[in-house]
């Protein structure tokens, strides 16, 4: 969804935690960190338990796994 992608890109481009660090700035690792931050802290959820369940086992976990696969493809 466009809203989620926009938020991830904003975090990647400097608004995310640690996005300004040399180790993460403009790297595949930094993009993965932005995806993880979005899923774990920004994505809407009914409550904390639902957010945690999604991040660990559900749609959030799948999104983070897809981000990891895509990051690996970028550096391969």
Biopython code that builds the backbone (N, CA, C, O; Angstrom):
import numpy as np
from Bio.PDB.StructureBuilder import StructureBuilder

atoms = [
    (1, "UNK", "N", (0.837, -1.180, 0.000)),
    (1, "UNK", "CA", (0.000, 0.000, 0.000)),
    (1, "UNK", "C", (0.881, 1.242, 0.000)),
    (1, "UNK", "O", (1.952, 1.269, 0.605)),
    (2, "UNK", "N", (0.411, 2.250, -0.681)),
    (2, "UNK", "CA", (1.213, 3.451, -0.924)),
    (2, "UNK", "C", (1.521, 4.215, 0.360)),
    (2, "UNK", "O", (2.618, 4.756, 0.501)),
    (3, "UNK", "N", (0.575, 4.269, 1.301)),
    (3, "UNK", "CA", (0.786, 4.987, 2.547)),
    (3, "UNK", "C", (1.902, 4.349, 3.357)),
    (3, "UNK", "O", (2.754, 5.046, 3.907)),
    (4, "UNK", "N", (1.897, 3.035, 3.429)),
    (4, "UNK", "CA", (2.939, 2.312, 4.170)),
    (4, "UNK", "C", (4.301, 2.490, 3.501)),
    (4, "UNK", "O", (5.302, 2.723, 4.179)),
    (5, "UNK", "N", (4.340, 2.382, 2.189)),
    (5, "UNK", "CA", (5.604, 2.537, 1.464)),
    (5, "UNK", "C", (6.156, 3.946, 1.636)),
    (5, "UNK", "O", (7.363, 4.129, 1.796)),
    (6, "UNK", "N", (5.281, 4.933, 1.604)),
    (6, "UNK", "CA", (5.691, 6.317, 1.808)),
    (6, "UNK", "C", (6.301, 6.497, 3.199)),
    (6, "UNK", "O", (7.327, 7.161, 3.348)),
    (7, "UNK", "N", (5.677, 5.909, 4.208)),
    (7, "UNK", "CA", (6.185, 6.022, 5.577)),
    (7, "UNK", "C", (7.542, 5.332, 5.712)),
    (7, "UNK", "O", (8.448, 5.874, 6.345)),
    (8, "UNK", "N", (7.690, 4.150, 5.128)),
    (8, "UNK", "CA", (8.969, 3.433, 5.172)),
    (8, "UNK", "C", (10.050, 4.273, 4.498)),
    (8, "UNK", "O", (11.161, 4.379, 5.016)),
    (9, "UNK", "N", (9.741, 4.863, 3.364)),
    (9, "UNK", "CA", (10.737, 5.667, 2.655)),
    (9, "UNK", "C", (11.095, 6.939, 3.425)),
    (9, "UNK", "O", (12.243, 7.381, 3.385)),
    (10, "UNK", "N", (10.130, 7.528, 4.122)),
    (10, "UNK", "CA", (10.431, 8.688, 4.967)),
    (10, "UNK", "C", (11.402, 8.291, 6.075)),
    (10, "UNK", "O", (12.353, 9.018, 6.359)),
    (11, "UNK", "N", (11.166, 7.149, 6.694)),
    (11, "UNK", "CA", (12.068, 6.680, 7.750)),
    (11, "UNK", "C", (13.442, 6.370, 7.175)),
    (11, "UNK", "O", (14.456, 6.697, 7.791)),
    (12, "UNK", "N", (13.489, 5.748, 6.009)),
    (12, "UNK", "CA", (14.760, 5.437, 5.358)),
    (12, "UNK", "C", (15.543, 6.705, 5.017)),
    (12, "UNK", "O", (16.770, 6.728, 5.115)),
    (13, "UNK", "N", (14.841, 7.741, 4.624)),
    (13, "UNK", "CA", (15.470, 8.992, 4.201)),
    (13, "UNK", "C", (15.750, 9.958, 5.343)),
    (13, "UNK", "O", (15.913, 11.155, 5.108)),
    (14, "UNK", "N", (15.808, 9.464, 6.569)),
    (14, "UNK", "CA", (16.259, 10.300, 7.671)),
    (14, "UNK", "C", (15.347, 10.432, 8.864)),
    (14, "UNK", "O", (15.788, 10.909, 9.909)),
    (15, "UNK", "N", (14.093, 10.031, 8.759)),
    (15, "UNK", "CA", (13.178, 10.195, 9.877)),
    (15, "UNK", "C", (13.125, 8.990, 10.802)),
    (15, "UNK", "O", (12.534, 9.070, 11.879)),
    (16, "UNK", "N", (13.722, 7.888, 10.410)),
    (16, "UNK", "CA", (13.703, 6.684, 11.231)),
    (16, "UNK", "C", (14.818, 6.677, 12.268)),
    (16, "UNK", "O", (15.782, 7.438, 12.174)),
    (17, "UNK", "N", (14.670, 5.813, 13.246)),
    (17, "UNK", "CA", (15.694, 5.671, 14.279)),
    (17, "UNK", "C", (16.989, 5.176, 13.645)),
    (17, "UNK", "O", (16.999, 4.125, 13.003)),
    (18, "UNK", "N", (18.053, 5.900, 13.812)),
    (18, "UNK", "CA", (19.357, 5.493, 13.303)),
    (18, "UNK", "C", (19.550, 5.656, 11.818)),
    (18, "UNK", "O", (20.573, 5.229, 11.282)),
    (19, "UNK", "N", (18.592, 6.265, 11.129)),
    (19, "UNK", "CA", (18.687, 6.403, 9.675)),
    (19, "UNK", "C", (19.847, 7.296, 9.248)),
    (19, "UNK", "O", (20.305, 7.220, 8.108)),
    (20, "UNK", "N", (20.319, 8.131, 10.152)),
    (20, "UNK", "CA", (21.420, 9.030, 9.807)),
    (20, "UNK", "C", (22.800, 8.443, 10.102)),
    (20, "UNK", "O", (23.816, 9.082, 9.829)),
    (21, "UNK", "N", (22.842, 7.241, 10.653)),
    (21, "UNK", "CA", (24.121, 6.585, 10.931)),
    (21, "UNK", "C", (24.783, 6.138, 9.634)),
    (21, "UNK", "O", (24.104, 5.704, 8.703)),
    (22, "UNK", "N", (26.097, 6.243, 9.573)),
    (22, "UNK", "CA", (26.831, 5.853, 8.367)),
    (22, "UNK", "C", (26.592, 4.386, 7.994)),
    (22, "UNK", "O", (26.572, 4.043, 6.812)),
    (23, "UNK", "N", (26.413, 3.528, 8.990)),
    (23, "UNK", "CA", (26.212, 2.106, 8.737)),
    (23, "UNK", "C", (24.864, 1.805, 8.081)),
    (23, "UNK", "O", (24.693, 0.745, 7.480)),
    (24, "UNK", "N", (23.909, 2.728, 8.192)),
    (24, "UNK", "CA", (22.570, 2.475, 7.669)),
    (24, "UNK", "C", (22.178, 3.407, 6.528)),
    (24, "UNK", "O", (21.378, 3.031, 5.670)),
    (25, "UNK", "N", (22.722, 4.595, 6.509)),
    (25, "UNK", "CA", (22.295, 5.603, 5.530)),
    (25, "UNK", "C", (22.555, 5.123, 4.100)),
    (25, "UNK", "O", (23.677, 4.767, 3.740)),
    (26, "UNK", "N", (21.491, 5.122, 3.298)),
    (26, "UNK", "CA", (21.558, 4.752, 1.880)),
    (26, "UNK", "C", (22.064, 3.332, 1.648)),
    (26, "UNK", "O", (22.754, 3.076, 0.661)),
    (27, "UNK", "N", (21.727, 2.403, 2.547)),
    (27, "UNK", "CA", (22.140, 1.006, 2.402)),
    (27, "UNK", "C", (20.925, 0.087, 2.413)),
    (27, "UNK", "O", (19.842, 0.477, 2.850)),
    (28, "UNK", "N", (21.115, -1.130, 1.930)),
    (28, "UNK", "CA", (20.060, -2.142, 1.986)),
    (28, "UNK", "C", (19.714, -2.437, 3.447)),
    (28, "UNK", "O", (18.552, -2.667, 3.785)),
    (29, "UNK", "N", (20.736, -2.427, 4.308)),
    (29, "UNK", "CA", (20.513, -2.639, 5.741)),
    (29, "UNK", "C", (19.610, -1.535, 6.310)),
    (29, "UNK", "O", (18.701, -1.815, 7.092)),
    (30, "UNK", "N", (19.860, -0.302, 5.923)),
    (30, "UNK", "CA", (19.041, 0.808, 6.387)),
    (30, "UNK", "C", (17.601, 0.681, 5.936)),
    (30, "UNK", "O", (16.680, 1.005, 6.686)),
    (31, "UNK", "N", (17.402, 0.210, 4.718)),
    (31, "UNK", "CA", (16.037, -0.009, 4.221)),
    (31, "UNK", "C", (15.349, -1.109, 5.020)),
    (31, "UNK", "O", (14.180, -0.975, 5.380)),
    (32, "UNK", "N", (16.059, -2.183, 5.295)),
    (32, "UNK", "CA", (15.493, -3.263, 6.106)),
    (32, "UNK", "C", (15.142, -2.756, 7.510)),
    (32, "UNK", "O", (14.097, -3.113, 8.055)),
    (33, "UNK", "N", (16.003, -1.933, 8.088)),
    (33, "UNK", "CA", (15.715, -1.357, 9.408)),
    (33, "UNK", "C", (14.460, -0.496, 9.370)),
    (33, "UNK", "O", (13.671, -0.506, 10.314)),
    (34, "UNK", "N", (14.271, 0.245, 8.288)),
    (34, "UNK", "CA", (13.078, 1.085, 8.148)),
    (34, "UNK", "C", (11.817, 0.239, 8.049)),
    (34, "UNK", "O", (10.791, 0.576, 8.640)),
    (35, "UNK", "N", (11.890, -0.853, 7.309)),
    (35, "UNK", "CA", (10.744, -1.763, 7.205)),
    (35, "UNK", "C", (10.422, -2.349, 8.568)),
    (35, "UNK", "O", (9.259, -2.404, 8.966)),
    (36, "UNK", "N", (11.452, -2.787, 9.283)),
    (36, "UNK", "CA", (11.247, -3.374, 10.605)),
    (36, "UNK", "C", (10.663, -2.357, 11.573)),
    (36, "UNK", "O", (9.751, -2.678, 12.335)),
    (37, "UNK", "N", (11.179, -1.136, 11.548)),
    (37, "UNK", "CA", (10.644, -0.094, 12.430)),
    (37, "UNK", "C", (9.179, 0.180, 12.113)),
    (37, "UNK", "O", (8.357, 0.330, 13.017)),
    (38, "UNK", "N", (8.861, 0.243, 10.836)),
    (38, "UNK", "CA", (7.464, 0.480, 10.448)),
    (38, "UNK", "C", (6.558, -0.627, 10.978)),
    (38, "UNK", "O", (5.534, -0.351, 11.602)),
    (39, "UNK", "N", (6.938, -1.876, 10.727)),
    (39, "UNK", "CA", (6.103, -3.006, 11.141)),
    (39, "UNK", "C", (5.973, -3.066, 12.662)),
    (39, "UNK", "O", (4.879, -3.267, 13.189)),
    (40, "UNK", "N", (7.083, -2.894, 13.358)),
    (40, "UNK", "CA", (7.081, -3.080, 14.812)),
    (40, "UNK", "C", (6.533, -1.891, 15.587)),
    (40, "UNK", "O", (6.035, -2.065, 16.699)),
    (41, "UNK", "N", (6.615, -0.666, 15.018)),
    (41, "UNK", "CA", (6.270, 0.510, 15.813)),
    (41, "UNK", "C", (5.264, 1.466, 15.186)),
    (41, "UNK", "O", (4.613, 2.218, 15.912)),
    (42, "UNK", "N", (5.115, 1.464, 13.883)),
    (42, "UNK", "CA", (4.281, 2.467, 13.227)),
    (42, "UNK", "C", (2.971, 1.917, 12.662)),
    (42, "UNK", "O", (1.970, 2.631, 12.600)),
    (43, "UNK", "N", (2.980, 0.684, 12.263)),
    (43, "UNK", "CA", (1.810, 0.094, 11.616)),
    (43, "UNK", "C", (0.628, 0.078, 12.572)),
    (43, "UNK", "O", (0.781, -0.190, 13.763)),
    (44, "UNK", "N", (-0.543, 0.365, 12.042)),
    (44, "UNK", "CA", (-1.735, 0.402, 12.889)),
    (44, "UNK", "C", (-2.096, -1.002, 13.364)),
    (44, "UNK", "O", (-1.964, -1.985, 12.633)),
    (45, "UNK", "N", (-2.556, -1.062, 14.607)),
    (45, "UNK", "CA", (-2.997, -2.331, 15.191)),
    (45, "UNK", "C", (-4.102, -2.042, 16.204)),
    (45, "UNK", "O", (-4.184, -0.944, 16.754)),
    (46, "UNK", "N", (-4.932, -3.024, 16.437)),
    (46, "UNK", "CA", (-6.036, -2.871, 17.393)),
    (46, "UNK", "C", (-5.503, -2.658, 18.810)),
    (46, "UNK", "O", (-6.053, -1.870, 19.580)),
    (47, "UNK", "N", (-4.422, -3.371, 19.142)),
    (47, "UNK", "CA", (-3.819, -3.247, 20.466)),
    (47, "UNK", "C", (-2.394, -3.800, 20.413)),
    (47, "UNK", "O", (-1.947, -4.296, 19.379)),
    (48, "UNK", "N", (-1.703, -3.708, 21.520)),
    (48, "UNK", "CA", (-0.303, -4.126, 21.575)),
    (48, "UNK", "C", (-0.150, -5.614, 21.294)),
    (48, "UNK", "O", (0.794, -6.011, 20.610)),
    (49, "UNK", "N", (-1.042, -6.436, 21.798)),
    (49, "UNK", "CA", (-0.954, -7.878, 21.562)),
    (49, "UNK", "C", (-1.096, -8.210, 20.081)),
    (49, "UNK", "O", (-0.361, -9.048, 19.559)),
    (50, "UNK", "N", (-2.030, -7.562, 19.410)),
    (50, "UNK", "CA", (-2.204, -7.803, 17.970)),
    (50, "UNK", "C", (-0.982, -7.342, 17.190)),
    (50, "UNK", "O", (-0.555, -8.012, 16.249)),
    (51, "UNK", "N", (-0.409, -6.188, 17.579)),
    (51, "UNK", "CA", (0.788, -5.684, 16.909)),
    (51, "UNK", "C", (1.927, -6.679, 17.063)),
    (51, "UNK", "O", (2.609, -6.993, 16.088)),
    (52, "UNK", "N", (2.139, -7.178, 18.272)),
    (52, "UNK", "CA", (3.213, -8.133, 18.531)),
    (52, "UNK", "C", (2.994, -9.439, 17.777)),
    (52, "UNK", "O", (3.932, -9.981, 17.193)),
    (53, "UNK", "N", (1.780, -9.943, 17.783)),
    (53, "UNK", "CA", (1.473, -11.182, 17.076)),
    (53, "UNK", "C", (1.730, -11.031, 15.579)),
    (53, "UNK", "O", (2.298, -11.924, 14.951)),
    (54, "UNK", "N", (1.316, -9.911, 15.012)),
    (54, "UNK", "CA", (1.543, -9.670, 13.593)),
    (54, "UNK", "C", (3.036, -9.549, 13.287)),
    (54, "UNK", "O", (3.520, -10.114, 12.305)),
    (55, "UNK", "N", (3.758, -8.818, 14.121)),
    (55, "UNK", "CA", (5.180, -8.595, 13.890)),
    (55, "UNK", "C", (5.983, -9.888, 13.997)),
    (55, "UNK", "O", (6.976, -10.060, 13.291)),
    (56, "UNK", "N", (5.566, -10.784, 14.859)),
    (56, "UNK", "CA", (6.321, -12.023, 15.068)),
    (56, "UNK", "C", (5.860, -13.181, 14.192)),
    (56, "UNK", "O", (6.675, -13.976, 13.723)),
    (57, "UNK", "N", (4.528, -13.276, 13.968)),
    (57, "UNK", "CA", (3.993, -14.481, 13.319)),
    (57, "UNK", "C", (3.102, -14.219, 12.111)),
    (57, "UNK", "O", (2.914, -15.119, 11.292)),
    (58, "UNK", "N", (2.560, -13.039, 11.977)),
    (58, "UNK", "CA", (1.550, -12.783, 10.960)),
    (58, "UNK", "C", (2.040, -11.974, 9.783)),
    (58, "UNK", "O", (3.150, -12.162, 9.285)),
    (59, "UNK", "N", (1.174, -11.061, 9.349)),
    (59, "UNK", "CA", (1.455, -10.253, 8.160)),
    (59, "UNK", "C", (2.713, -9.404, 8.322)),
    (59, "UNK", "O", (3.464, -9.224, 7.364)),
    (60, "UNK", "N", (2.947, -8.885, 9.513)),
    (60, "UNK", "CA", (4.151, -8.093, 9.747)),
    (60, "UNK", "C", (5.415, -8.918, 9.589)),
    (60, "UNK", "O", (6.400, -8.452, 9.016)),
    (61, "UNK", "N", (5.387, -10.139, 10.092)),
    (61, "UNK", "CA", (6.544, -11.034, 9.957)),
    (61, "UNK", "C", (6.802, -11.352, 8.487)),
    (61, "UNK", "O", (7.953, -11.409, 8.054)),
    (62, "UNK", "N", (5.739, -11.557, 7.728)),
    (62, "UNK", "CA", (5.889, -11.828, 6.294)),
    (62, "UNK", "C", (6.462, -10.622, 5.564)),
    (62, "UNK", "O", (7.287, -10.775, 4.663)),
    (63, "UNK", "N", (6.032, -9.430, 5.945)),
    (63, "UNK", "CA", (6.544, -8.213, 5.325)),
    (63, "UNK", "C", (8.032, -8.033, 5.629)),
    (63, "UNK", "O", (8.809, -7.661, 4.750)),
    (64, "UNK", "N", (8.421, -8.295, 6.867)),
    (64, "UNK", "CA", (9.842, -8.187, 7.228)),
    (64, "UNK", "C", (10.668, -9.246, 6.505)),
    (64, "UNK", "O", (11.790, -8.961, 6.088)),
    (65, "UNK", "N", (10.149, -10.444, 6.348)),
    (65, "UNK", "CA", (10.862, -11.500, 5.616)),
    (65, "UNK", "C", (11.034, -11.119, 4.154)),
    (65, "UNK", "O", (12.096, -11.338, 3.572)),
    (66, "UNK", "N", (9.983, -10.546, 3.557)),
    (66, "UNK", "CA", (10.074, -10.080, 2.168)),
    (66, "UNK", "C", (11.119, -8.975, 2.049)),
    (66, "UNK", "O", (11.879, -8.943, 1.081)),
    (67, "UNK", "N", (11.161, -8.077, 3.017)),
    (67, "UNK", "CA", (12.169, -7.026, 3.017)),
    (67, "UNK", "C", (13.574, -7.584, 3.102)),
    (67, "UNK", "O", (14.484, -7.090, 2.437)),
    (68, "UNK", "N", (13.755, -8.612, 3.919)),
    (68, "UNK", "CA", (15.065, -9.266, 4.038)),
    (68, "UNK", "C", (15.469, -9.916, 2.718)),
    (68, "UNK", "O", (16.612, -9.776, 2.284)),
    (69, "UNK", "N", (14.550, -10.618, 2.085)),
    (69, "UNK", "CA", (14.836, -11.257, 0.797)),
    (69, "UNK", "C", (15.201, -10.207, -0.251)),
    (69, "UNK", "O", (16.142, -10.397, -1.022)),
    (70, "UNK", "N", (14.461, -9.103, -0.279)),
    (70, "UNK", "CA", (14.743, -8.042, -1.249)),
    (70, "UNK", "C", (16.089, -7.370, -0.966)),
    (70, "UNK", "O", (16.822, -7.032, -1.895)),
    (71, "UNK", "N", (16.409, -7.179, 0.303)),
    (71, "UNK", "CA", (17.717, -6.585, 0.667)),
    (71, "UNK", "C", (18.851, -7.514, 0.235)),
    (71, "UNK", "O", (19.867, -7.057, -0.288)),
    (72, "UNK", "N", (18.679, -8.795, 0.450)),
    (72, "UNK", "CA", (19.698, -9.760, 0.010)),
    (72, "UNK", "C", (19.860, -9.726, -1.507)),
    (72, "UNK", "O", (20.975, -9.832, -2.018)),
    (73, "UNK", "N", (18.756, -9.580, -2.219)),
    (73, "UNK", "CA", (18.828, -9.513, -3.685)),
    (73, "UNK", "C", (19.571, -8.265, -4.147)),
    (73, "UNK", "O", (20.259, -8.295, -5.168)),
    (74, "UNK", "N", (19.438, -7.171, -3.404)),
    (74, "UNK", "CA", (20.121, -5.934, -3.764)),
    (74, "UNK", "C", (21.631, -6.054, -3.634)),
    (74, "UNK", "O", (22.378, -5.439, -4.395)),
    (75, "UNK", "N", (22.077, -6.845, -2.671)),
    (75, "UNK", "CA", (23.526, -6.936, -2.445)),
    (75, "UNK", "C", (24.171, -8.135, -3.131)),
    (75, "UNK", "O", (25.393, -8.277, -3.127)),
    (76, "UNK", "N", (23.344, -8.997, -3.720)),
    (76, "UNK", "CA", (23.885, -10.191, -4.381)),
    (76, "UNK", "C", (24.481, -9.888, -5.726)),
    (76, "UNK", "O", (24.975, -10.791, -6.400)),
]
sb = StructureBuilder()
sb.init_structure("model")
sb.init_model(0)
sb.init_chain("A")
sb.init_seg("    ")
for serial, (resi, resn, name, xyz) in enumerate(atoms, 1):
    if name == "N":
        sb.init_residue(resn, " ", resi, " ")
    sb.init_atom(name, np.array(xyz, "f"), 0.0, 1.0, " ", f" {name:<3s}", serial, name[0])
structure = sb.get_structure()
